[in-house]
Amino acid sequence: MTPERFLAEVVAPALTALDLDGPAARELLLGTALQESRLRNIPQAGGPALGYFQMEPATHDDIWENFLAYRPDLAARVTALLPDGAPLPSDLLSYPLYAAAMARLLYARVAAPLPAAGDIAAQAAYYKRWYNTPEGAATVEAYLGNWRSAMGEGACAPGSPVC
């Protein structure tokens, strides 16, 4: 899937459904998916993570138990992305909009604001700290390399809505 198509068909509709949309959120989710799966909807090789965003089932469940359980309106918007409204970790593979919503919610739990749109280096550092975690195998440099590979060297002009 191309980055443009992924943004239009997966990221934008999911963020709109959550009412958590914006250029910075779109870029961060695109960068996260580029880093985690290279825009392939797959299970992690040798690990438990699932889907475009390679979210682990334990993280999925933690979002439901410790974040969405206290935000019923937001939980209703998330379950509306599922045909039966019963969220399971396997839905991260079956329903890409749901996977994008869950990735956005992982970031929504962070008190620090999202980095500005167009600041891909800051987004890479934010991803590393809050999504991959300091103990994770990903690096800021790998995120930036995956971004440039997918989007092009000149795609990161300041203020670009999709850098």
WOURFEN-V604072 format. One record per residue. N is the residue number from 1. RES is the residue in one letter. PSI is psi in whole degrees, 0 to 359 (999 if undefined). OMEGA is omega in whole degrees, 0 to 359 (999 if undefined). D_FIRST is the distance of its C-alpha to the first C-alpha in Angstrom with 1 decimal. Layout:
n:res:psi:omega:d_first
N:RES:PSI:OMEGA:D_FIRST
N:RES:PSI:OMEGA:D_FIRST
This chain:
n:res:psi:omega:d_first
1:M:139:178:0.0
2:T:156:177:3.8
3:P:322:181:6.6
4:E:316:179:8.3
5:R:320:179:6.5
6:F:317:178:6.4
7:L:314:185:9.9
8:A:322:188:11.0
9:E:341:184:10.1
10:V:298:188:10.6
11:V:306:184:12.6
12:A:312:179:14.9
13:P:323:179:16.0
14:A:314:181:16.7
15:L:322:177:18.7
16:T:316:179:20.5
17:A:325:180:21.5
18:L:346:189:23.0
19:D:38:178:24.6
20:L:37:185:23.3
21:D:160:175:21.1
22:G:160:182:21.5
23:P:320:180:20.0
24:A:317:179:20.8
25:A:319:179:19.4
26:R:313:180:16.0
27:E:316:182:16.0
28:L:318:179:17.3
29:L:321:176:14.7
30:L:313:179:11.8
31:G:321:178:13.9
32:T:313:180:14.7
33:A:322:177:11.3
34:L:318:180:10.7
35:Q:314:188:14.2
36:E:321:188:14.2
37:S:358:186:11.2
38:R:35:179:9.1
39:L:38:174:6.3
40:R:133:181:7.5
41:N:88:190:9.6
42:I:160:166:12.7
43:P:151:179:16.4
44:Q:134:176:17.9
45:A:118:178:19.6
46:G:14:181:23.2
47:G:180:186:23.0
48:P:349:188:22.7
49:A:152:187:19.6
50:L:142:167:16.9
51:G:187:182:13.3
52:Y:325:185:10.7
53:F:2:177:13.9
54:Q:50:177:16.0
55:M:137:178:18.9
56:E:147:178:22.1
57:P:322:180:24.0
58:A:322:177:27.0
59:T:315:176:25.2
60:H:308:183:23.9
61:D:323:179:27.5
62:D:321:178:29.0
63:I:317:179:27.1
64:W:317:186:28.5
65:E:325:188:32.0
66:N:0:179:32.6
67:F:298:183:30.7
68:L:332:178:29.8
69:A:336:181:33.1
70:Y:8:181:34.8
71:R:72:187:32.6
72:P:325:179:32.9
73:D:317:178:31.5
74:L:320:178:28.3
75:A:321:178:28.2
76:A:321:178:28.6
77:R:324:179:25.6
78:V:313:181:23.5
79:T:336:176:24.9
80:A:343:178:24.3
81:L:355:181:20.5
82:L:143:182:21.6
83:P:330:181:23.2
84:D:357:177:26.3
85:G:11:180:26.6
86:A:95:187:27.3
87:P:131:175:24.9
88:L:152:176:24.4
89:P:325:180:22.4
90:S:340:177:20.7
91:D:341:177:19.2
92:L:333:176:16.8
93:L:322:188:15.0
94:S:331:187:15.8
95:Y:95:184:15.1
96:P:323:178:12.2
97:L:321:177:14.3
98:Y:317:179:17.2
99:A:319:178:15.5
100:A:319:178:14.7
101:A:316:180:18.3
102:M:322:177:19.8
103:A:318:179:18.3
104:R:323:180:19.7
105:L:328:175:23.0
106:L:316:177:23.3
107:Y:328:181:23.4
108:A:337:179:25.6
109:R:345:182:28.3
110:V:134:180:28.8
111:A:329:180:31.8
112:A:136:180:30.7
113:P:157:176:28.9
114:L:146:174:25.3
115:P:157:182:25.3
116:A:149:173:25.3
117:A:139:179:22.3
118:G:344:180:21.9
119:D:77:186:23.6
120:I:327:178:20.7
121:A:318:178:23.4
122:A:323:177:25.0
123:Q:321:178:21.8
124:A:317:179:21.2
125:A:321:178:24.8
126:Y:313:176:24.4
127:Y:311:184:21.5
128:K:316:183:23.6
129:R:316:192:26.6
130:W:335:182:25.5
131:Y:307:181:22.3
132:N:331:183:22.7
133:T:154:180:26.5
134:P:333:180:28.9
135:E:348:183:29.3
136:G:164:185:25.6
137:A:339:183:24.4
138:A:158:176:21.9
139:T:158:175:23.3
140:V:319:181:23.0
141:E:319:179:22.8
142:A:319:178:19.8
143:Y:311:180:18.0
144:L:321:178:19.0
145:G:318:178:18.1
146:N:322:178:14.5
147:W:309:181:14.4
148:R:321:179:16.0
149:S:319:182:14.0
150:A:324:189:10.7
151:M:344:181:12.7
152:G:153:182:15.7
153:E:320:184:19.3
154:G:10:187:20.6
155:A:357:186:18.0
156:C:42:176:20.3
157:A:138:179:23.1
158:P:135:178:25.1
159:G:358:178:24.5
160:S:129:181:21.1
161:P:330:173:19.4
162:V:94:188:16.0
163:C:999:999:17.2
